[in-house]
Amino acid sequence: MNSAKELLDASLDNPSTPTRNAARRAFDIVSDTFDAYAQKGDEARGRAIA
């Protein structure tokens, strides 16, 4: 490989199962964090309106 881009391209063309699993776990963490943040914001807005 001549560059990081070529290495990354090769990795993303055919990701291994561990890579896909790690990506899924990372997405789940980000998604759960966002949901918790959004829920707290909704609760705060509800208290401000009431």
ROMARVO-682980 format. One record per residue: residue number from 0; residue in three letters; z, x, y of N, C-alpha, C in turn. Coordinates in nm, 2 decimals. Example, Ala and Ser with C-alpha at 12.3 -4.5 7.8 and 13.67 -1.06 7.14 Angstrom:
<0; 'ala'; <0.78; 1.32; -0.57>; <0.78; 1.23; -0.45>; <0.78; 1.32; -0.33>>
<1; 'ser'; <0.71; 1.28; -0.22>; <0.71; 1.37; -0.11>; <0.79; 1.29; 0.00>>
# end
This chain:
<0; 'met'; <0.00; 0.08; -0.12>; <0.00; 0.00; 0.00>; <0.00; 0.09; 0.12>>
<1; 'asn'; <-0.08; 0.05; 0.22>; <-0.09; 0.13; 0.34>; <0.00; 0.08; 0.45>>
<2; 'ser'; <0.04; -0.05; 0.44>; <0.12; -0.10; 0.55>; <0.22; -0.21; 0.50>>
<3; 'ala'; <0.31; -0.24; 0.58>; <0.41; -0.35; 0.55>; <0.33; -0.48; 0.54>>
<4; 'lys'; <0.23; -0.50; 0.63>; <0.15; -0.62; 0.63>; <0.08; -0.64; 0.49>>
<5; 'glu'; <0.02; -0.54; 0.44>; <-0.04; -0.55; 0.31>; <0.06; -0.58; 0.20>>
<6; 'leu'; <0.17; -0.52; 0.21>; <0.28; -0.54; 0.11>; <0.32; -0.68; 0.12>>
<7; 'leu'; <0.35; -0.73; 0.24>; <0.39; -0.87; 0.26>; <0.28; -0.97; 0.21>>
<8; 'asp'; <0.16; -0.94; 0.25>; <0.05; -1.03; 0.20>; <0.04; -1.04; 0.05>>
<9; 'ala'; <0.06; -0.92; -0.01>; <0.05; -0.92; -0.16>; <0.17; -1.00; -0.22>>
<10; 'ser'; <0.29; -0.99; -0.16>; <0.41; -1.06; -0.20>; <0.40; -1.21; -0.19>>
<11; 'leu'; <0.34; -1.25; -0.07>; <0.33; -1.39; -0.04>; <0.22; -1.46; -0.12>>
<12; 'asp'; <0.12; -1.38; -0.16>; <0.01; -1.44; -0.23>; <0.06; -1.49; -0.37>>
<13; 'asn'; <0.15; -1.42; -0.43>; <0.20; -1.46; -0.56>; <0.35; -1.43; -0.57>>
<14; 'pro'; <0.43; -1.51; -0.50>; <0.57; -1.48; -0.50>; <0.63; -1.50; -0.64>>
<15; 'ser'; <0.73; -1.41; -0.67>; <0.80; -1.42; -0.80>; <0.90; -1.54; -0.80>>
<16; 'thr'; <0.94; -1.58; -0.91>; <1.04; -1.69; -0.92>; <1.16; -1.65; -0.85>>
<17; 'pro'; <1.22; -1.53; -0.86>; <1.34; -1.50; -0.78>; <1.32; -1.52; -0.63>>
<18; 'thr'; <1.20; -1.48; -0.58>; <1.16; -1.49; -0.44>; <1.16; -1.64; -0.40>>
<19; 'arg'; <1.10; -1.72; -0.48>; <1.09; -1.86; -0.45>; <1.23; -1.92; -0.45>>
<20; 'asn'; <1.31; -1.89; -0.55>; <1.45; -1.94; -0.55>; <1.53; -1.90; -0.43>>
<21; 'ala'; <1.51; -1.77; -0.39>; <1.59; -1.72; -0.27>; <1.54; -1.80; -0.15>>
<22; 'ala'; <1.41; -1.82; -0.14>; <1.36; -1.90; -0.02>; <1.41; -2.04; -0.02>>
<23; 'arg'; <1.42; -2.10; -0.14>; <1.47; -2.24; -0.15>; <1.62; -2.24; -0.10>>
<24; 'arg'; <1.70; -2.15; -0.15>; <1.84; -2.14; -0.12>; <1.85; -2.12; 0.04>>
<25; 'ala'; <1.77; -2.03; 0.09>; <1.78; -2.01; 0.24>; <1.74; -2.13; 0.31>>
<26; 'phe'; <1.64; -2.20; 0.27>; <1.60; -2.33; 0.34>; <1.71; -2.43; 0.33>>
<27; 'asp'; <1.77; -2.44; 0.21>; <1.88; -2.54; 0.19>; <2.00; -2.51; 0.29>>
<28; 'ile'; <2.03; -2.38; 0.30>; <2.14; -2.34; 0.39>; <2.11; -2.38; 0.53>>
<29; 'val'; <1.99; -2.35; 0.58>; <1.95; -2.38; 0.71>; <1.94; -2.53; 0.74>>
<30; 'ser'; <1.89; -2.60; 0.64>; <1.88; -2.74; 0.65>; <2.02; -2.81; 0.65>>
<31; 'asp'; <2.11; -2.76; 0.57>; <2.25; -2.82; 0.57>; <2.32; -2.79; 0.70>>
<32; 'thr'; <2.30; -2.67; 0.75>; <2.36; -2.63; 0.88>; <2.31; -2.72; 0.99>>
<33; 'phe'; <2.18; -2.74; 1.00>; <2.12; -2.82; 1.10>; <2.17; -2.97; 1.09>>
<34; 'asp'; <2.18; -3.02; 0.97>; <2.23; -3.16; 0.95>; <2.37; -3.17; 1.00>>
<35; 'ala'; <2.46; -3.07; 0.97>; <2.60; -3.07; 1.01>; <2.60; -3.07; 1.16>>
<36; 'tyr'; <2.52; -2.98; 1.22>; <2.52; -2.97; 1.37>; <2.47; -3.10; 1.43>>
<37; 'ala'; <2.37; -3.16; 1.38>; <2.32; -3.29; 1.43>; <2.42; -3.40; 1.42>>
<38; 'gln'; <2.49; -3.40; 1.31>; <2.59; -3.51; 1.29>; <2.70; -3.49; 1.39>>
<39; 'lys'; <2.75; -3.37; 1.41>; <2.85; -3.35; 1.51>; <2.80; -3.40; 1.65>>
<40; 'gly'; <2.68; -3.37; 1.68>; <2.62; -3.41; 1.81>; <2.62; -3.56; 1.82>>
<41; 'asp'; <2.58; -3.63; 1.71>; <2.58; -3.78; 1.71>; <2.72; -3.83; 1.73>>
<42; 'glu'; <2.82; -3.77; 1.67>; <2.95; -3.82; 1.68>; <3.00; -3.80; 1.82>>
<43; 'ala'; <2.97; -3.69; 1.88>; <3.01; -3.66; 2.02>; <2.95; -3.76; 2.12>>
<44; 'arg'; <2.82; -3.79; 2.10>; <2.75; -3.89; 2.18>; <2.81; -4.03; 2.17>>
<45; 'gly'; <2.85; -4.06; 2.04>; <2.91; -4.19; 2.02>; <3.04; -4.21; 2.09>>
<46; 'arg'; <3.12; -4.10; 2.09>; <3.25; -4.11; 2.16>; <3.23; -4.12; 2.31>>
<47; 'ala'; <3.13; -4.05; 2.36>; <3.10; -4.05; 2.51>; <3.06; -4.19; 2.55>>
<48; 'ile'; <2.99; -4.26; 2.47>; <2.94; -4.39; 2.50>; <3.05; -4.50; 2.49>>
<49; 'ala'; <3.13; -4.48; 2.40>; <3.24; -4.58; 2.37>; <3.35; -4.58; 2.47>>
# end
